[in-house]
Amino acid sequence: MKDQSPAMELVHLLRAVTVEFDLLGAEFAARQGLHPTDVRALIHLLDAGRTGTRATPGWLGGQLRLNSAGTTALVDRLERTGLVRRSRDTGDRRRVLLEVEEKAMDMGWAFFGPVIGGMVVAAEGFDAGELETVRRFLASVLESTGRARPE
């Protein structure tokens, strides 16, 4: 592939954005005394809440590719710090559900709010058709990278 093609330019820009997000996530984790996996877990749980996914410890472990013991230690740690709570599923009392506490959301908004605000302002500079193109591109990239991960 030509390194200077428009497609490769997008690849390089997306990689640069990914590196910046990783650095921001690491800084957030360090400031809050969290492990990077804790931050990824919170992101997955926030996404689950937004989409209505019932997040169980098993589901979270699958998202993070952690074994049962690692998932339990992670959830224990997040619960101990007041960032996540366990509750019983009212439909199946054997199942434990995980939810992000307000404290975690407040911490996230305090740190990432300006970044998110800047992204929203940037997006508002595009018309609906352009935003749909960007959405389709990012969805395709997400699908492609998901397929590339080893099982």
LUMGU-235064 format. One record per residue (C-alpha): x, y, z; residue in three letters; residue number from 1. Coordinates in steps of 0.001 Angstrom, whole numbers. Example, Ala and Ser with C-alpha at 12.3 -4.5 7.8 and 13.67 -1.06 7.14 Angstrom:
r u:12300, v:-4500, w:7800, res:ALA, n:1
r u:13670, v:-1060, w:7140, res:SER, n:2
//
This chain:
r u:0, v:0, w:0, res:MET, n:1
r u:1155, v:3486, w:-772, res:LYS, n:2
r u:2000, v:5216, w:2492, res:ASP, n:3
r u:842, v:8578, w:1120, res:GLN, n:4
r u:-2571, v:7480, w:-168, res:SER, n:5
r u:-5679, v:9190, w:1272, res:PRO, n:6
r u:-6685, v:5898, w:2907, res:ALA, n:7
r u:-3288, v:5526, w:4588, res:MET, n:8
r u:-3469, v:9138, w:5747, res:GLU, n:9
r u:-6707, v:8233, w:7533, res:LEU, n:10
r u:-5032, v:5165, w:9052, res:VAL, n:11
r u:-2198, v:7334, w:10389, res:HIS, n:12
r u:-4606, v:9962, w:11743, res:LEU, n:13
r u:-6716, v:7317, w:13449, res:LEU, n:14
r u:-3597, v:5758, w:14954, res:ARG, n:15
r u:-2532, v:9187, w:16254, res:ALA, n:16
r u:-5975, v:9729, w:17808, res:VAL, n:17
r u:-5773, v:6272, w:19390, res:THR, n:18
r u:-2372, v:7079, w:20901, res:VAL, n:19
r u:-3723, v:10345, w:22320, res:GLU, n:20
r u:-6741, v:8558, w:23810, res:PHE, n:21
r u:-4437, v:5947, w:25330, res:ASP, n:22
r u:-2264, v:8689, w:26864, res:LEU, n:23
r u:-5340, v:10471, w:28237, res:LEU, n:24
r u:-6657, v:7207, w:29671, res:GLY, n:25
r u:-3297, v:6479, w:31311, res:ALA, n:26
r u:-3169, v:9985, w:32793, res:GLU, n:27
r u:-6720, v:9631, w:34107, res:PHE, n:28
r u:-5894, v:6236, w:35611, res:ALA, n:29
r u:-2726, v:7569, w:37254, res:ALA, n:30
r u:-4503, v:10606, w:38740, res:ARG, n:31
r u:-7281, v:8432, w:40151, res:GLN, n:32
r u:-5011, v:5626, w:41373, res:GLY, n:33
r u:-6558, v:3169, w:38931, res:LEU, n:34
r u:-5094, v:475, w:36747, res:HIS, n:35
r u:-5610, v:944, w:32970, res:PRO, n:36
r u:-7795, v:-2189, w:33016, res:THR, n:37
r u:-10013, v:-471, w:35601, res:ASP, n:38
r u:-10560, v:2381, w:33156, res:VAL, n:39
r u:-11353, v:-7, w:30303, res:ARG, n:40
r u:-13803, v:-1838, w:32574, res:ALA, n:41
r u:-15560, v:1418, w:33447, res:LEU, n:42
r u:-15803, v:2325, w:29755, res:ILE, n:43
r u:-17357, v:-1070, w:28936, res:HIS, n:44
r u:-19808, v:-723, w:31818, res:LEU, n:45
r u:-20771, v:2818, w:30784, res:LEU, n:46
r u:-21309, v:1627, w:27213, res:ASP, n:47
r u:-23419, v:-1277, w:28504, res:ALA, n:48
r u:-25564, v:1130, w:30492, res:GLY, n:49
r u:-26030, v:3360, w:27454, res:ARG, n:50
r u:-27107, v:448, w:25225, res:THR, n:51
r u:-29228, v:-1346, w:27836, res:GLY, n:52
r u:-26881, v:-4339, w:28017, res:THR, n:53
r u:-27156, v:-6273, w:31269, res:ARG, n:54
r u:-23554, v:-6226, w:32445, res:ALA, n:55
r u:-22601, v:-9247, w:34528, res:THR, n:56
r u:-19116, v:-10079, w:35772, res:PRO, n:57
r u:-18924, v:-12832, w:33127, res:GLY, n:58
r u:-19883, v:-10371, w:30389, res:TRP, n:59
r u:-17282, v:-7857, w:31623, res:LEU, n:60
r u:-14591, v:-10539, w:31794, res:GLY, n:61
r u:-15386, v:-11468, w:28196, res:GLY, n:62
r u:-15112, v:-7866, w:27059, res:GLN, n:63
r u:-11753, v:-7469, w:28784, res:LEU, n:64
r u:-10560, v:-11016, w:28032, res:ARG, n:65
r u:-9999, v:-11735, w:31696, res:LEU, n:66
r u:-10441, v:-15056, w:33437, res:ASN, n:67
r u:-12935, v:-15453, w:36268, res:SER, n:68
r u:-10405, v:-14818, w:39037, res:ALA, n:69
r u:-9068, v:-11684, w:37334, res:GLY, n:70
r u:-12588, v:-10393, w:36767, res:THR, n:71
r u:-13526, v:-10977, w:40400, res:THR, n:72
r u:-10428, v:-9126, w:41592, res:ALA, n:73
r u:-11185, v:-6243, w:39206, res:LEU, n:74
r u:-14838, v:-5938, w:40279, res:VAL, n:75
r u:-13856, v:-6219, w:43968, res:ASP, n:76
r u:-11348, v:-3397, w:43477, res:ARG, n:77
r u:-13834, v:-1149, w:41651, res:LEU, n:78
r u:-16527, v:-1847, w:44242, res:GLU, n:79
r u:-14122, v:-1152, w:47112, res:ARG, n:80
r u:-13262, v:2256, w:45619, res:THR, n:81
r u:-16954, v:3104, w:45208, res:GLY, n:82
r u:-16855, v:3207, w:41403, res:LEU, n:83
r u:-19028, v:145, w:40672, res:VAL, n:84
r u:-21839, v:-1594, w:42513, res:ARG, n:85
r u:-23083, v:-5139, w:42335, res:ARG, n:86
r u:-26801, v:-5798, w:42473, res:SER, n:87
r u:-29021, v:-8822, w:42015, res:ARG, n:88
r u:-30888, v:-9118, w:38743, res:ASP, n:89
r u:-34577, v:-8828, w:39596, res:THR, n:90
r u:-35407, v:-11229, w:36758, res:GLY, n:91
r u:-32907, v:-13874, w:37865, res:ASP, n:92
r u:-31762, v:-13534, w:41482, res:ARG, n:93
r u:-28788, v:-15847, w:40787, res:ARG, n:94
r u:-27312, v:-13286, w:38406, res:ARG, n:95
r u:-25226, v:-10336, w:39593, res:VAL, n:96
r u:-25370, v:-7109, w:37592, res:LEU, n:97
r u:-22712, v:-4417, w:37555, res:LEU, n:98
r u:-23450, v:-704, w:37413, res:GLU, n:99
r u:-21206, v:2343, w:37410, res:VAL, n:100
r u:-21664, v:4617, w:40419, res:GLU, n:101
r u:-22222, v:8375, w:40081, res:GLU, n:102
r u:-18805, v:8947, w:41648, res:LYS, n:103
r u:-17124, v:7270, w:38659, res:ALA, n:104
r u:-19191, v:9267, w:36174, res:MET, n:105
r u:-18371, v:12512, w:37964, res:ASP, n:106
r u:-14646, v:11679, w:37939, res:MET, n:107
r u:-14820, v:10835, w:34241, res:GLY, n:108
r u:-16667, v:14011, w:33288, res:TRP, n:109
r u:-14310, v:16170, w:35349, res:ALA, n:110
r u:-11343, v:14795, w:33406, res:PHE, n:111
r u:-12747, v:13928, w:29967, res:PHE, n:112
r u:-15515, v:16547, w:29759, res:GLY, n:113
r u:-13365, v:19169, w:28020, res:PRO, n:114
r u:-12123, v:16574, w:25513, res:VAL, n:115
r u:-15657, v:15380, w:24795, res:ILE, n:116
r u:-16834, v:18978, w:24493, res:GLY, n:117
r u:-14092, v:19703, w:21971, res:GLY, n:118
r u:-15047, v:16645, w:19964, res:MET, n:119
r u:-18703, v:17694, w:19918, res:VAL, n:120
r u:-17740, v:21187, w:18750, res:VAL, n:121
r u:-15572, v:19663, w:16016, res:ALA, n:122
r u:-18415, v:17372, w:14919, res:ALA, n:123
r u:-20834, v:20299, w:14783, res:GLU, n:124
r u:-18642, v:21739, w:12020, res:GLY, n:125
r u:-19731, v:18921, w:9697, res:PHE, n:126
r u:-23069, v:18500, w:7974, res:ASP, n:127
r u:-25286, v:15453, w:8517, res:ALA, n:128
r u:-23989, v:13651, w:5415, res:GLY, n:129
r u:-20372, v:14139, w:6425, res:GLU, n:130
r u:-21107, v:12909, w:9941, res:LEU, n:131
r u:-22807, v:9813, w:8520, res:GLU, n:132
r u:-19717, v:9137, w:6401, res:THR, n:133
r u:-17459, v:9474, w:9443, res:VAL, n:134
r u:-19797, v:7209, w:11451, res:ARG, n:135
r u:-19758, v:4562, w:8720, res:ARG, n:136
r u:-15970, v:4751, w:8472, res:PHE, n:137
r u:-15444, v:4423, w:12223, res:LEU, n:138
r u:-17977, v:1570, w:12465, res:ALA, n:139
r u:-16152, v:-255, w:9644, res:SER, n:140
r u:-12784, v:304, w:11328, res:VAL, n:141
r u:-14163, v:-961, w:14641, res:LEU, n:142
r u:-15554, v:-4075, w:12965, res:GLU, n:143
r u:-12294, v:-4687, w:11087, res:SER, n:144
r u:-10097, v:-4314, w:14169, res:THR, n:145
r u:-12446, v:-6531, w:16175, res:GLY, n:146
r u:-12038, v:-9296, w:13595, res:ARG, n:147
r u:-8248, v:-8923, w:13733, res:ALA, n:148
r u:-8037, v:-9646, w:17491, res:ARG, n:149
r u:-6950, v:-13191, w:18266, res:PRO, n:150
r u:-9455, v:-15303, w:20169, res:GLU, n:151
//
